[in-house]
Amino acid sequence: MQASSSTDNRAASGASQFAGTSAAAAPEAEPGLPLPQRYWAILVVALGITLAVLDSAIANVALPTIARNLNASAASSIWVVNAYQLSVTISLLPLSSLGDRIGYRRVYLSGLVLFTVASLGCALATSLPTLALARVIQGFGAAGIMSVNTALVRMIYPKSRLGRGIAINAMVVAISSAVGPTVASGVLAVATWPWLFAINVPIGVAAVAVGLRALPRNEPHPSPYDYPSAVMNAFVFGLLIFAVDGLGHGERYGYVAVELIGAVVIGYFFVRRQVTQSAPLLPVDLLRIPIFALSVGTSVCSFCAQMLAFVSLPFLLQNNLSMSQVETGLLMTPWPLVIVGAAPLSGVLSDRLSAGWLGGLGLAALAAGLLLLATLGAHPSPFDIVWRMALCGLGFGIFQSPNNRTMLSAAPRHRSGGASGMLGTARLTGQTLGSALVALIFGIAPQHGPVIALYVAACFAGAGACVSMLRVAHSTPAGA
């Protein structure tokens, strides 16, 4: 292993073997990794984020089967999902801050190893408590992957091609989120539920083996780690998740109020502590950058809209329009399928054009698609549904890559971990809010719930488009 100061010499000599050496250089240069190491490194990042995001989606489909197999109630089986989501959310920012201090490569590979081992534990679980505990550990591993994955992308790609790397990452996240239920249904059609977790093991082992050689290193930050802030972060986000989830599922308002008050009180002291830190765990220093803060707001709105749509559309197609499960899956496929083409194109454009315009245009298209889905009528043809789904996928694909690139590029290079963690936190916050709003809407208006949820989703997408356009005055093309 060479020191990071040798990176320029290695790149200049055209070395083509991966050496696991540092990609750090002068912040203004940001040369990225040489080929073919760059390809292997982005493959490792893509595999890791696929496992982490996909696993948060596939468990939902398997819950009834898991509950029956483990002799658990439907209500208690929800912890298979909640345990994972909770541990990911409370540990994203602490682990991204740790990455700034000890290196993104260490945090990423440690998270990948922990995720792989925990996946084996999930597959071997024989009781619901054992499975829930393994899911908690798996969630911490997933947080290690998600917290620094975009920080690694910034080191892997040169600045002039950063949009392409971000596009690949965004495309993988979007597709993994969208196809999770389909993948789970396919696995369960030919195997038992433990295989949903067992298939992670060989993929995780292969990713770790390649990552040990291919992933770049970065110079660690000298400041000490803020353990009290990590604990406060866990309480703030944990209480917020319980409160939002309880509100959506009809929990007593007294309990929800106590959880919200607790989150606000602890959050007040948490933020006060952060403003005194030179490299805060909650990146308040980055949130003072207007374009970064606006990009966070845009991300929360967009993922809230996406989750509102993904949860409500199956109910609209199956209950309101009498489609079968197979037809529902096929008719929703154009959304993630179009993202495959739109995200790379948008990533290339983000290296030249303003993210404010691209994000605004994409979210406006998403809002239009959602409104058109909400007004389908009683007897739409398959084509009527397919092109509307495709429009939603096109809009989301155009938005995501430029938005993520802007968030990452707005942060100083040594704060890439904080920016990466905030990117993941914004996504999870939007998804959590979206799923809770669907539950709340369905509880208030069960008959018209899917249509109302799509209208609300369109409102969030429209709000995100407006917030994105506010960035135009603050953003410049990457090549400028």
Secondary structure, 3 states (H helix, E strand, C coil): CCCHHHHHHHHHCCCCCCCCCECCCCCCCCCCCCCCHHHHHHHHHHHHHHHHHHHHHHHHHHHHHHHHHCCCCHHHHCHHHHHHHHHHHHHHHHHHHHHHHHCHHHHHHHHHHHHHHHHHHHHHCCCHHHHHHHHHHHHHHHHHHHHHHHHHHHHHCCHHHHHHHHHHHHHHHHHHHHHHHHHHHHHHHHCCCHHHHHCHHHHHHHHHHHHHHHCCECCCCCCCCCHHHHHHHHHHHHHHHHHHHHHHCCCCHHHHHHHHHHHHHHHHHHHHHHCCCCCCCCCHHHHCCHHHHHHHHHHHHHHHHHHHHHHHHHHHHHHHCCCCHHHHHHHHCHHHHHHHHHHHHHHHHHCCCCHHHHHHHHHHHHHHHHHHHHCCCCCCCHHHHHHHHHHHHHHHHHHHHHHHHHHHHHCCHHHHHHHHHHHHHHHHHHHHHHHHHHHHHHHHCCCCHHHHHHHHHHHHHHHHHHHHHCCCCCCCCCCC
